Amino acid sequence: MNELELEVVRRYRGGPTVAARLDLPGGEGPVTVLFGPSGAGKTTVLRCLAGLERPDAGAIRFRGETWFDAAAGVDLPPARRGVGLLFQDHALFPHLTVAANVGYGVRGVDRAERARRVAEVAARLGVEALLARRPGQLSGGERQRVALARALAARPRLLLLDEPLSALDAPAREALRGELRATLERAGLPSIVVTHDRAEAMALGDRLAVLAGGGVRQVGPVHEVFSAPADLEVARVVGTENVLPARVVERRDGLARVAVGRALVWALDPGRLEEAEAYACLRAEDVVLESSPAAATSARNELAGVVVATSAEGPLVRVTLDCGFRLVALVTRDSAERLGAAPGRQLAALVKAQAIRLVLRPR
Ligand SMILES: Nc1ncnc2c1ncn2[C@@H]1O[C@H](COP(=O)(O)OP(=O)(O)OP(=O)(O)O)[C@@H](O)[C@H]1O
């Protein structure tokens, strides 16, 4: 049985309809990332789960317990679902101490029990030393840990985080990703994190659910979804840099030879490919650039190309080549320099057949 079974339809009056289905098995890593572009319906799904939004149709079950069932008229109030919520801005009470903020999450118990729970969760998240401070005296990371501690103090069964890092500036966000991941692991309960940031999704999630066009398009291990998008829309959403129109011309030994622009490349044969028209999806990180051609084999494509553009991207350089089609590669600054990667320079691009995924082209 799945740990979570959700199928909801939420029609906004005069607005879009979000129709999402999400089944999550238990015990496959604690963090599921709900990923998708702005307006895809991620927050709507989260709010339906928390009981803050009432779906127009559908049902939500968690560990066999019905939280919502439109047909049966079941709609458990938020407090009875056992869900911990963490918002973008962390919503800590500025006038309360960390201890009082964390304690706020504990209701219906006496003072001694509340203090015991606050101490326990503070120790678990490493915020014991901060208990006497107020939110204004905390760093971004500390505030985040305190907000998580408050959510966990209520002993939820499921943790929901809506864009937990988006209130921070870019450098802080990057630094806190790893910390949040570690904290979620330590929390040891299933979590669903909403984000539209690729790096965040990769850093935080065990599983990725891609929401686009009003529905969940693909669910799977993070790397699987990123490297093998199920369809073109998922490929676009997860940002595979190279999504190229391709035509299958030959199939042999589990490989498919496809024409991409003026070039021919070998790709993994997905097997189910009935039509010859497809998109070849290839991540820029999977392209290796070399200055001199090497021996090509059927499992390794070697493409001669000319650099048409380069741009710095943090520690990496994005190199766009004309190989008979536009190919984007991401290489380290060091290798870009060593290769003399500048417009006009001839280079060889090496790509393993396994790195090229074929996605059926919708008619
Ligand atoms: N109360 C509302 N009334 C009408 N339309 C709404 C309402 N709430 C959300 N929407 C619309 O429903 C769609 C989904 O919204 P939602 O906030 O779930 O998207 P999201 O994926 O979380 O987006 P973002 O990443 O920008 O937060 C959007 O087009 C939004 O404009």
The ligand as an SDF file (V2000), in Angstrom:
LIG
                    3D

 31 33  0  0  0  0  0  0  0  0999 V2000
   -7.5590   31.5470   -4.6760 N   0  0  0  0  0  0  0  0  0  0  0  0
   -7.3070   31.4660   -5.9750 C   0  0  0  0  0  0  0  0  0  0  0  0
   -8.1800   31.9000   -6.8930 N   0  0  0  0  0  0  0  0  0  0  0  0
   -7.9630   31.8070   -8.2170 C   0  0  0  0  0  0  0  0  0  0  0  0
   -6.8420   31.2370   -8.7400 N   0  0  0  0  0  0  0  0  0  0  0  0
   -5.9260   30.7730   -7.8880 C   0  0  0  0  0  0  0  0  0  0  0  0
   -6.0930   30.8650   -6.4570 C   0  0  0  0  0  0  0  0  0  0  0  0
   -4.9980   30.3070   -5.8690 N   0  0  0  0  0  0  0  0  0  0  0  0
   -4.1900   29.9090   -6.8660 C   0  0  0  0  0  0  0  0  0  0  0  0
   -4.7330   30.1840   -8.0830 N   0  0  0  0  0  0  0  0  0  0  0  0
   -4.1530   29.8810   -9.3970 C   0  0  0  0  0  0  0  0  0  0  0  0
   -3.9930   28.4780   -9.4870 O   0  0  0  0  0  0  0  0  0  0  0  0
   -2.7660   28.1520  -10.1370 C   0  0  0  0  0  0  0  0  0  0  0  0
   -1.9100   27.2980   -9.2210 C   0  0  0  0  0  0  0  0  0  0  0  0
   -1.4850   28.0890   -8.1380 O   0  0  0  0  0  0  0  0  0  0  0  0
   -0.4060   27.5590   -7.0790 P   0  0  0  0  0  0  0  0  0  0  0  0
   -0.1580   28.6430   -6.1010 O   0  0  0  0  0  0  0  0  0  0  0  0
   -0.8560   26.2480   -6.5620 O   0  0  0  0  0  0  0  0  0  0  0  0
    0.8650   27.3570   -8.0200 O   0  0  0  0  0  0  0  0  0  0  0  0
    2.3880   27.0870   -7.6370 P   0  0  0  0  0  0  0  0  0  0  0  0
    2.8370   25.9880   -8.5150 O   0  0  0  0  0  0  0  0  0  0  0  0
    2.5140   26.8900   -6.1740 O   0  0  0  0  0  0  0  0  0  0  0  0
    3.0550   28.4380   -8.0760 O   0  0  0  0  0  0  0  0  0  0  0  0
    4.2750   29.2820   -7.4120 P   0  0  0  0  0  0  0  0  0  0  0  0
    5.5170   28.4860   -7.6570 O   0  0  0  0  0  0  0  0  0  0  0  0
    4.2390   30.5610   -8.2030 O   0  0  0  0  0  0  0  0  0  0  0  0
    3.9280   29.4610   -5.9640 O   0  0  0  0  0  0  0  0  0  0  0  0
   -2.1450   29.4880  -10.5120 C   0  0  0  0  0  0  0  0  0  0  0  0
   -2.4430   29.7570  -11.8590 O   0  0  0  0  0  0  0  0  0  0  0  0
   -2.8100   30.4800   -9.5880 C   0  0  0  0  0  0  0  0  0  0  0  0
   -2.8730   31.7540  -10.1880 O   0  0  0  0  0  0  0  0  0  0  0  0
  1  2  1  0
  2  3  1  0
  2  7  2  0
  3  4  2  0
  4  5  1  0
  5  6  2  0
  6  7  1  0
  6 10  1  0
  7  8  1  0
  8  9  2  0
  9 10  1  0
 10 11  1  0
 11 12  1  0
 11 30  1  0
 12 13  1  0
 13 14  1  0
 13 28  1  0
 14 15  1  0
 15 16  1  0
 16 17  2  0
 16 18  1  0
 16 19  1  0
 19 20  1  0
 20 21  2  0
 20 22  1  0
 20 23  1  0
 23 24  1  0
 24 25  2  0
 24 26  1  0
 24 27  1  0
 28 29  1  0
 28 30  1  0
 30 31  1  0
M  END
$$$$
